[in-house]
Amino acid sequence: MQASGNLRRPFGQSPGSPRWCGVSGAASWVLLCLLSLLVPALQAQEPVVSLDGIRKQLNLRQSLSCSVRTGFPVLLFDFKMHSPFVVTLPMKPLKESEQIFVRVWTVPVKDLDGRPFPTQKSVHFLANRSSIADLKPSGNHFLQVNGSVATGAGEFRHYLSVDDGKGLGCVKEWKVKAKPERALLPELALKPGEATDPRLTAFIRQRAVPKQESGIRVAVMLNVDNRSWRRVITDSNNMIALAAALRKVAEDERVREVALAVFSLEDQNVFFDQEYNEVVDFRRLGIAFRQMKPGQVEVSKLSLGSEARFLAGILREREGRLLEADLILFVGARSPVSDKVPPAALESLRPGNRTKVAYLVTNPFRWRSPVNRDVIGHAVKALGGAERDIRLPGDLTKAVNQMVRDSMRNVEAPAAQ
């Protein structure tokens, strides 16, 4: 959708129209629309978006006292720079209101080097509507709305409005500098000056990459349990890290084929299996995450050492696949279970010198997870592999690059002799 540079009717309709594209949501920042407003070239000292312009466009007749706390842009595992914010609203003025509209205009200002963009970038518009009853209370007299804006590198000015759709609202603005490490610039999912809907894009279709004929085969064992094993508490950051690790492998040109098993030690179930293929079905991976059933494990499975036996079983069932791999890669949050898989169960799986084994741990922090080696870590060690801690997106890039490079060398070594 395109619009002129003014701020009237950003949706092509009034804010109160029944065709508003959002739906009522929870307190979490569920962004439902992404519109790019194409605007004419910026005039000197005359911003395309302004506080007064937003107030007039939304017809805000009553001022709502609100505060906005903002954070520095952070690179997450989706390789986008996320600028977080928290809006605190007084409850008393909103006692007659039923819902809250939150809108954010993001204006690209300068590139990573502090220079104006050579060509005018689009103004990006994000919108959300939440029921007052769903908003997170902050103390006895305030409500909170959390959100973020995902961007590429550069300097941006954000304009945020919060209103009840009846003329009561507030408008704020702030500026951020999204400055990732220079080495990670090629890894960013957004170009400098770009902004997008920060909803999870972890399970979008795999990017088409020409594969090397001499590439390696990777068998991925993905443990989808979250970091706390209490899935009444969501763990979206860990989910993004898991999907990002798999995507890094699948989209590497040196990786010819990927086989995948998605399982849960807590549920003791396998949700998705894929034999060797050039393309990973990320859509089905997303479905696998939604199939987990916390607290619904069969009583027969709740015995001492059951997780270790379950792990041994799924490895034995995929013995042929694992023996064909050039790299066996375990990925997941460290489990609170530290039992060891019986050595006899792993004997037939011990890879030769040609196959590498590794474990990417997505929750290595001591204050968030067990310190000792977990059940998967013991199995990896028994198979001659090692663990790699993944704390930051840069750790993931380095780990995958090193593992693939080492595996390529192993495969090429016999031919060189």
Disulfide bonds with the S-S distance in Angstrom:
Cys21-Cys33 1.74
Cys66-Cys170 1.93
